[in-house]
Amino acid sequence: IDRYEAECLQDLGKRTSRDYQRHLNHLRREFGHRIASELVPKDFSSFMQVKKGKIQRNRQLAVLSACFSKAVRRWFWLDRNCLVDVERNPSRPRDRYVSDAEYEGCKASAPLRVQLMMELALLTGQRQGDLISLQWVQITEMPNGSSTILFEQAKTRKRLAIQVTPALEAVLDRCWNLPNGGRDGGPYVITRKMGGSYTSEGFRALWQRTMNAWVKLGNKRFTFHDLRAKSASDSVSVDAAFQRLGHTSIAMTKRVYDRGIRVVTPLK
């Protein structure tokens, strides 16, 4: 755990690294006194068989498995990763789909910067962290006169060039005119009122206030990440969603993010 923390966390995205660090701290308390080479699958029985937090235990076990994999394949400390034989707790992918009416209703009641983030999330399909860190220098004009937004996703390091359509250009124009925004020389597309970019925690707090107000009106809560799924679900095809979201596997797009109902043709 210590070596993974020292050598591998730095290769992960900022948000992922922070989450892994929290899991590693818990794993150190649970298993730090054990010898890794002596562990067998049954040693994780009580750890996994909990009444609450089953999915959290799945995630913690996945992090420990990543540590063990490095110990097998890179450091050659272990002969095998015993966690491959530990069954995870049953889980289902999140299936919350944000309808057009919910999206428009929530956006209409949201603060301006939340409105703009919602529109960017739906149109580009990118994660919250990649949107709050988006800078004007990432928008590049192509030789044919069109423009693209160049993203390097913090979580996966995947590089994407998303075409600036008229709808996306209209959103960017509103962002440009934000106080302390591009018009005033600000580097970030989404700026705080006092200038600069939001931190992940800062925007999360703003989003939660927006959601709390939305729920008080009698509506159902949804996460900002659900808008990434809406971008996938509303795409003309799963392949188009896969390309826009930048997944490494189309299976991930199909299983987790494509939550709408697709119309298919019957057998002729």
C-alpha positions in Angstrom: 0.0 0.0 0.0 2.8 2.4 0.9 4.7 1.8 -2.4 1.5 2.1 -4.5 0.7 5.4 -2.7 4.2 6.7 -3.4 4.7 5.6 -7.0 1.3 5.2 -8.6 -1.2 7.8 -7.2 0.6 10.5 -9.2 -0.3 8.8 -12.5 -4.0 9.1 -11.7 -6.4 12.0 -12.3 -6.7 14.5 -9.5 -10.2 13.3 -8.4 -9.4 9.6 -8.8 -6.1 10.1 -6.8 -8.0 11.7 -4.0 -10.6 8.9 -3.9 -7.9 6.3 -4.0 -6.0 8.0 -1.1 -9.1 7.8 1.0 -9.5 4.1 0.2 -5.9 3.4 0.9 -6.1 5.0 4.3 -9.0 2.7 5.2 -7.3 -0.4 3.7 -4.2 0.4 5.7 -6.3 0.3 8.9 -8.0 -2.9 7.9 -5.0 -4.9 6.5 -1.9 -2.9 7.2 -0.8 -5.5 9.9 -1.1 -8.4 7.5 1.6 -10.0 5.3 0.3 -9.7 1.7 1.9 -13.0 0.5 0.0 -14.9 3.3 -3.4 -13.6 2.4 -6.0 -15.9 0.9 -9.5 -15.1 -0.5 -11.3 -16.2 2.7 -9.4 -13.5 4.7 -11.7 -11.0 3.0 -14.9 -12.7 3.9 -15.9 -10.4 6.9 -14.6 -7.3 5.0 -17.0 -7.9 2.1 -20.0 -9.2 4.1 -21.4 -6.0 5.5 -25.0 -4.8 5.7 -24.3 -1.3 4.6 -21.6 0.1 2.2 -21.4 -3.0 0.0 -20.5 -0.9 -3.1 -17.9 1.1 -1.1 -16.3 -2.2 -0.1 -16.2 -3.2 -3.8 -14.3 0.0 -4.6 -11.9 -0.5 -1.7 -11.2 -4.0 -2.8 -10.6 -2.8 -6.4 -7.9 -0.4 -5.1 -6.2 -3.1 -3.0 -6.3 -5.3 -6.1 -4.5 -2.6 -8.0 -1.8 -2.6 -5.3 -1.5 -6.3 -5.5 -1.3 -6.3 -9.3 1.6 -3.9 -9.2 3.2 -6.2 -6.6 2.9 -9.1 -9.1 3.6 -7.5 -12.4 6.0 -4.6 -11.7 7.7 -5.2 -8.3 7.6 -9.0 -8.4 6.9 -9.2 -4.7 3.9 -11.6 -5.0 3.4 -14.7 -7.2 -0.3 -13.9 -7.8 -3.1 -11.5 -6.9 -5.4 -13.5 -4.6 -8.1 -10.9 -4.9 -9.0 -12.1 -8.4 -10.7 -15.0 -6.6 -12.8 -12.8 -4.3 -16.3 -12.3 -5.5 -17.5 -8.7 -5.4 -20.9 -7.7 -3.9 -23.7 -7.6 -6.5 -24.2 -4.1 -8.0 -26.2 -2.6 -10.7 -25.2 0.4 -12.9 -26.9 3.6 -12.1 -29.9 4.0 -14.4 -31.2 7.5 -13.6 -32.1 9.2 -16.8 -32.7 13.0 -16.8 -35.6 13.8 -19.0 -35.7 16.8 -21.3 -38.4 18.4 -19.0 -36.3 17.8 -15.9 -33.2 19.2 -17.6 -34.9 22.3 -18.9 -36.8 22.9 -15.6 -33.8 22.6 -13.4 -31.6 24.7 -15.7 -34.3 27.5 -15.8 -34.2 27.7 -12.0 -30.4 27.4 -11.6 -27.8 30.2 -11.2 -26.2 31.4 -14.5 -22.9 29.5 -14.1 -24.7 26.2 -13.3 -26.9 26.8 -16.4 -23.8 27.1 -18.5 -22.1 24.1 -17.0 -25.2 22.0 -17.6 -25.3 23.0 -21.2 -21.6 22.3 -21.7 -22.0 18.9 -20.0 -24.9 17.9 -22.2 -23.4 19.1 -25.5 -19.8 17.8 -24.9 -20.5 14.9 -22.6 -17.4 15.7 -20.5 -16.9 15.3 -16.8 -17.3 18.1 -14.3 -13.6 18.4 -13.6 -12.7 18.7 -17.3 -15.3 21.5 -17.7 -14.4 23.6 -14.7 -10.7 23.5 -15.8 -11.6 24.3 -19.5 -9.6 27.3 -20.8 -10.0 29.4 -23.9 -6.7 28.3 -25.3 -8.2 24.9 -25.7 -10.4 26.2 -28.5 -8.6 25.9 -31.8 -9.6 27.1 -35.2 -9.2 24.5 -37.9 -7.9 25.2 -41.5 -11.4 24.8 -42.9 -12.6 27.6 -40.7 -14.4 25.5 -38.1 -13.3 25.3 -34.4 -12.8 22.5 -32.0 -12.3 22.2 -28.2 -9.3 20.1 -27.3 -9.8 18.1 -24.2 -7.3 15.9 -22.4 -9.4 14.1 -19.9 -8.0 14.3 -16.4 -9.2 10.8 -15.4 -8.0 8.8 -18.4 -5.6 11.2 -20.3 -7.7 10.5 -23.4 -7.4 13.4 -25.9 -10.5 14.5 -27.7 -11.3 17.3 -30.2 -15.0 18.2 -30.0 -16.3 20.2 -32.9 -17.8 23.6 -32.0 -21.4 23.5 -33.4 -23.7 26.5 -33.5 -25.4 25.4 -30.3 -22.0 25.0 -28.5 -20.8 28.3 -29.9 -23.8 30.0 -28.5 -23.0 28.7 -25.0 -19.3 29.6 -25.3 -20.4 33.2 -26.3 -22.3 33.5 -23.1 -19.3 32.2 -21.1 -17.1 34.7 -22.9 -19.2 37.5 -21.5 -19.2 36.4 -17.9 -17.6 38.9 -15.5 -13.9 38.3 -15.3 -14.3 35.8 -18.2 -12.7 35.7 -21.6 -13.9 39.2 -22.5 -12.0 40.6 -19.5 -8.9 38.5 -20.2 -9.9 35.6 -17.9 -8.3 32.3 -19.0 -11.2 30.0 -17.9 -14.4 29.4 -19.8 -16.4 29.1 -16.6 -15.3 31.7 -14.1 -16.4 32.5 -10.6 -17.9 35.9 -9.9 -14.6 37.1 -8.4 -12.6 35.5 -11.2 -10.6 32.3 -11.6 -11.9 28.7 -11.9 -14.0 26.7 -9.5 -12.4 24.0 -7.4 -14.1 20.6 -7.6 -15.4 21.1 -4.1 -16.6 24.7 -4.8 -18.6 23.7 -7.8 -20.0 20.6 -6.0 -21.3 22.9 -3.3 -22.9 25.2 -5.8 -24.5 22.2 -7.5 -25.8 20.8 -4.2 -27.5 24.1 -3.5 -29.1 24.0 -6.9 -30.3 20.5 -6.4 -31.7 21.2 -2.9 -33.7 24.1 -4.3 -34.9 21.8 -7.2 -36.0 19.1 -4.8 -37.8 21.6 -2.6 -40.0 22.3 -5.6 -41.1 18.7 -5.6 -38.7 17.3 -8.1 -36.4 14.3 -8.1 -32.7 14.7 -7.4 -30.1 13.9 -10.0 -26.3 14.2 -10.1 -24.2 16.4 -12.4 -22.6 13.2 -13.7 -26.1 12.1 -14.8 -25.8 14.8 -17.5 -22.9 12.9 -19.0 -25.2 9.9 -19.2 -27.9 12.1 -20.7 -25.4 13.2 -23.4 -24.8 9.5 -24.2 -28.4 8.5 -24.0 -29.6 11.3 -26.3 -27.0 10.5 -29.0 -28.0 9.3 -32.4 -26.1 6.0 -31.7 -24.1 4.3 -29.0 -21.0 4.6 -31.2 -21.5 8.4 -31.4 -21.8 8.5 -27.6 -18.7 6.3 -27.2 -16.7 8.7 -29.3 -17.9 11.8 -27.5 -17.5 10.6 -24.0 -14.0 9.2 -24.7 -14.4 5.8 -23.1 -11.7 3.2 -23.7 -14.4 0.6 -24.2 -17.8 0.8 -25.9 -19.0 -1.7 -23.4 -18.7 0.9 -20.6 -20.8 3.3 -22.7 -23.5 0.6 -23.3 -23.6 -0.7 -19.7 -23.3 2.4 -17.6 -24.1 5.5 -19.7 -26.7 4.6 -22.4 -29.8 4.9 -20.2 -32.5 5.9 -22.7 -34.8 3.8 -24.8 -33.4 3.2 -28.3 -35.9 2.6 -31.2 -34.9 -0.5 -33.2 -36.3 -1.9 -36.4 -38.1 -5.2 -36.4 -36.8 -8.2 -38.3 -38.2 -8.0 -41.8 
